[in-house]
Amino acid sequence: MSRTQVYSYQKNGFAANGSGTIVTIADSRFRGAGPVDYIAQNGVQFSRGAVGGITGSTMEEHEYTGCSQQQSQQTGCTPFVSAGLLIFDSPAKSIDRKNNLYRENDFNVLNVQIPGP
């Protein structure tokens, strides 16, 4: 995928999911809804073994305001965060991430790995 603008999305601007999935994104823009309390958005997500790359792209305005760590301790709500690029249980070293611009995200790049058995 290249030279694409993605906005007005619900959870993810783009999601690559599953082992064997290889995706390349270049020169694209993913713009979230900004500070919102109803969903923790992500611009691009590589998950569960998906690999590839995102280069020369912009990921911006992914900010979740629904439940902070401090609020969680006080109320028991579940804290979530938003990311420009979420790497969830995929090999981060196998995802090319060069020349990207990140603005106004809770995390620009968030790498979450699930421990094995």
C-alpha positions in Angstrom: 0.0 0.0 0.0 1.4 3.4 -0.8 0.5 7.0 -1.0 -2.8 6.5 0.9 -4.5 8.7 3.5 -6.5 7.0 6.1 -8.8 8.8 8.6 -12.2 8.5 10.3 -11.6 5.0 11.4 -12.7 3.1 14.5 -10.0 1.0 16.1 -7.1 0.9 13.6 -6.2 2.7 10.5 -4.6 -0.4 9.2 -4.1 -3.8 10.7 -1.8 -6.7 9.5 -2.7 -9.8 11.5 -1.3 -13.3 11.6 1.7 -15.4 11.0 2.5 -15.4 7.3 1.1 -11.9 6.7 3.6 -9.6 5.0 2.6 -6.0 4.5 4.5 -3.0 3.1 3.2 0.5 3.6 5.0 3.5 2.1 4.4 7.3 2.0 1.0 7.2 3.7 -0.9 9.1 6.4 -2.9 7.7 9.3 -4.8 10.4 11.3 -6.8 9.4 14.4 -9.6 11.3 16.0 -7.3 13.1 18.5 -8.0 13.0 22.2 -11.1 10.8 22.7 -12.5 8.8 25.6 -14.5 6.2 23.7 -11.7 4.1 22.0 -7.9 3.7 22.1 -7.1 4.1 18.4 -3.9 2.9 16.6 -2.7 4.2 13.3 -1.1 1.0 12.1 -1.0 -2.4 13.8 1.2 -5.4 13.1 0.0 -8.3 15.2 0.3 -12.0 16.0 3.3 -12.7 13.7 2.6 -10.2 10.9 5.8 -8.6 9.5 6.8 -6.1 6.8 7.3 -2.4 7.0 6.0 1.1 7.2 8.3 3.8 5.8 8.0 7.5 5.0 4.6 7.7 6.6 2.8 9.9 9.1 0.9 8.6 12.1 -0.8 11.3 14.2 -3.5 12.2 16.6 -4.0 8.8 18.5 -4.7 9.8 22.0 -7.0 7.9 24.5 -8.4 9.9 27.4 -10.8 7.3 28.8 -8.8 5.8 31.8 -5.4 6.7 33.0 -3.1 4.7 35.3 -4.0 7.0 38.1 -7.8 6.7 37.4 -7.4 2.9 37.3 -5.9 2.9 40.8 -8.8 5.0 42.1 -11.8 3.6 40.2 -10.7 0.1 38.9 -11.3 1.1 35.3 -9.0 -0.6 32.7 -6.3 1.7 31.4 -5.6 1.7 27.6 -3.3 3.7 25.4 -3.2 4.6 21.8 -0.2 4.3 19.4 0.8 5.6 16.1 2.4 2.2 15.4 1.4 -0.8 17.5 3.5 -4.0 17.3 1.5 -6.6 19.2 3.1 -10.1 19.5 5.0 -9.7 16.2 8.8 -9.7 15.8 9.7 -6.0 16.0 13.1 -6.6 14.3 11.2 -7.9 11.2 9.2 -4.7 10.8 11.0 -1.9 8.9 10.2 1.5 10.4 12.3 4.1 8.7 11.7 7.8 8.0 8.3 8.0 9.7 6.8 11.1 11.3 4.8 10.7 14.6 2.8 13.5 16.2 0.3 13.7 19.1 0.2 10.0 19.9 0.1 8.5 23.4 3.0 6.3 22.2 4.6 6.8 18.8 5.7 3.1 18.7 4.4 0.6 21.2 5.9 -2.9 21.2 3.9 -5.4 23.2 5.1 -9.0 23.3 3.1 -11.9 24.9 5.4 -14.2 26.8 5.5 -17.8 25.5 4.4 -20.9 27.5 
